[in-house]
Amino acid sequence: EKVIEGNDIVINLIGILFENKSQSFNYIHNILPGLMAMVSKKVGVKRFIHLSALGVEKNNESKYAISKFKGEKNIKSQFQNSVIIRPSVVFGSDDNFINLFSNISNFSPFLPILGSPKINFFSKKLPEINFSSGGPSFQPVYVGDLVNFIILSCNSKNKIFDIAGPQVYSFKEIINLILKTKKINRLCIPIPLFLAKIPAFFLEKLPNPLLTIDQIKLLKYDNISENGLLNLKKFVSYPKSLEIMLPAYIK
């Protein structure tokens, strides 16, 4: 209450990409935002804005996505006029996606193409394998555009906005764009998601894991939204693409 009282607008950006002994998805993404919304309502905050994630309402496998969606419902029950913003993958100078693979390319002779080829084990006959798939699709949004959207939309009430950037890329296209920008060559190795769970099982034991099984579950779904781009353009006339911004912050 001491932190929130006296403010007109509260914007919650708190989130985690993996769990550890002291932080759980359910507390950080569900319980804590609900508490913040409740206190905001109590002390007379006029606007409560919460950053969720694109597609969380569709993914019932990932603990990350489930906790995010529960958090949205919790917030709405406490602060009816709140604004929920669901961005696709956010990129910028300190992001945890583009920079991760860019940093890996600095020392590794190869890079993984997660989710490629795409394999459907639940087809009626034999498993269906799509060798042309470049992995899951993303519609990355530049952090500066997202910030502008948050600021310019702060007078909205009782809204849920999907937000996505101007261009759709497969996982493979993003990796290739990183390599092209850095003017380096690396061997790109396709790794279907069921195989990616093996290294993820061991990597998630690390204090700051590069990959977790829960993140593999997120990659089963494309992270794109046509409405997301239309929403962004309501307040940001010329959203920036990866091609435009990558040279400014990866070396």
N, C-alpha and C positions, 0 to 999 in steps of 0.2 A: 504493500500500500504506500509506503514512503517513497518508493521509486516512481510509481505510476501516478500518484495523486498530484493534481495541479497541471496535468498535461491534457491537451485536446485530442491528440492522436497517439495511438500505440501501434507500432509495427513490429510483429514478432517474426524474426528471421532465424530463430534458434532451431537447429537440426543436427543430426549426426548421420554418418554413412555406415557405421558399424557399431555393434554393441560391445561393451566390456563389463567388467565386474561392477563398476560404479555408475554406468549409464545404460539404460535400456530404451529401446524404441518406444515402448508403451509410455514410459514416464516422460521422455523428452518430447514426443510428438503428440501425445494424447492428454495425459494428466496435466502437465505443466501449461500447455496452451489453454486448457479449460480453466485452470486456476487464474491465469492472466486475464482471460476474458471476464471471468466472474468479478475479479477485483476491479477491472476497468469499468464495468457496469456500475459497481457499487460506489466508486468515487467520482462518477460523472464524466468519464471520458466520452467524447463525442464520436470518435471513429476508431474501430479496432480492425486492423489489417493483418492478415496471417498468410505467410508463404507456405503453401503445401507443395505438391508436385503433380505434374501432368500424368494422367492415367491411373491415379491411385484408386479410383472408384471401380476400375475394371480388374485389378490384379488381386486375386484372393489367395495367392500363394506366398508372396513375399511379406515377411514380418514388417519390413520398412513401409511398404505400401499400405498394409492393413492398419498399422499404427497411425499413419498420416490421415487415412480416411476416417478413422475413429476420432482423431483430433478435430477434424472439420466438423463432425456431428456434435462433438462436445462443445466446441466454440459456439456453434449456432444455437445450442440449447441455453447457453449463458448470455450471449450477446447477439440478439436476433438480427440486428442491422450490420453485422460484421461483413467484411469483404474478404473472400478467400481467393488467393491468386495461385494458380497451378502452372508454373513454368516448365517447359521442356528443359533439357540439359542446359545449364548456364555456363557460358564460357567467358574468360577474361584473364587478366594477368596472374591471378592467384587461384584459378579454378582447379578442381580435383579430377578433371577428366582429360582435357587436352594436355595439360602439363604433365600428367602421370605418364602418358605414352610418349610424350616428347622427351621426358627425362629418361625413360627406359631406353629410348633409341640412342641416347648418348653413350651407353656402355654395352648394349646388347646387339649382337649381329642379326637378330630376328625379332619380329613383333607378332603377337597373336592376333588373328582375326576371329574374335569370339562370336560364336553362333553361325559359323560358316563351315561346311554346308549346312543348310537347314534340313533337319530330319524329322519326319512325322512318323512316330512309332505307333500311332493309333489309326492308321489307315486300314481299310477293310481287308487288304491282302498283306503283301510285304511292306516293310517300312518305305515310305516315300522320301527320296533324297533329292533336294534341289541344289545342284552343284553351282548354279548361277547366282545363288544368294550371297550377298556380301555381308551377311549378318543383319542384326536388327537395325531398323531405321530410326534416325533422330532428326529433330528439327531445332538445332541449337539456337538459343537466344543470347545476344550479347548483354553482359551485365549492366553496361551503361544504359541500354535501351530498357532493360527491366526496371532499373532504378527510376528512370524518367516516367515509366508507366505507373509505378507505385505512387510517385509524387503527384502526377497529373490526374490520377483516378481516385485520390484520397477522399474526395467528396461523394463518392458513390456509396450507396446503401444497399445492404442485403443482396450482394452480388457474388457470383462465383465466376472468375475469369480464367479460362485456359489461355496460356500465353506460349507462342512458338515463334521461331525466327523465320526469315524469308526463304530458306532453302532446306530441302530434305536430303540427308546423306545416309548412306549405309555405313556400318561400322568400318568396312574396308575402305570406303571413300574418305572417311575422316582420317584414317591412318595414312593413306596415300597423300592426302593433302598436307599432313604434318611433315612427311618426308620430302614432299615437293618444296614446301616452304623453307625447310632447313637445307635443301639441296644435297641430300644424302640418300644412299641406297641401303635398304635392309631387306632381308628375306621375310616375307609375310607368310605365316603358317596358319592355315585354316584350322580352327579348333571347334568342333560342334559342342553345344552346351552340355551335353551329357558327359563328355570327356573333360570339359573345363571344371566340372565339380571336383575332380580328383586333386588338381593343384590348389583349388580354392579351399578344400578341406584342411590342407596343411597351412596355407597362407593365412587363413582366418585366425590361427592360433597366435600370430604375431601381435605385438602391441599396436602396430599401425599397419594393418593388413593391406596388401595391394589388391586383393580380391577375396570375396566371401561367397559362400553358397547362396546367401540371401540375394546378393547382387546378381548372381547367375539367374535366379528366379525373376528378377526385374528385367533381364535381357531377353526373356521369352516373349516380351511384348514390344511392339514398335512404339516409339515415343514421339508421335507426330499428331498434329491437329490443324486442320484447315481453319477452323474457327479461331484457333489460337493466334494465327497470323492476322486474321481480320480484327480480333480484339486489340492486338498490339498496335495495329495501324490506326486505331481510333485516336490514339494519343501520341504515337511515334510515327511520323510520316514516312521516314526512310530508314527502316531497321537495317542494321549492319549484318553482313554475312561473315562466315568464317574466312572466306578468301580475302576479304577486306581487312580483317583485324588480326589474323594470325601473324603476319610479318611484323606487327608492332610489338609482340610480346614473347614470341618463341625464337630462340637462336639455334 
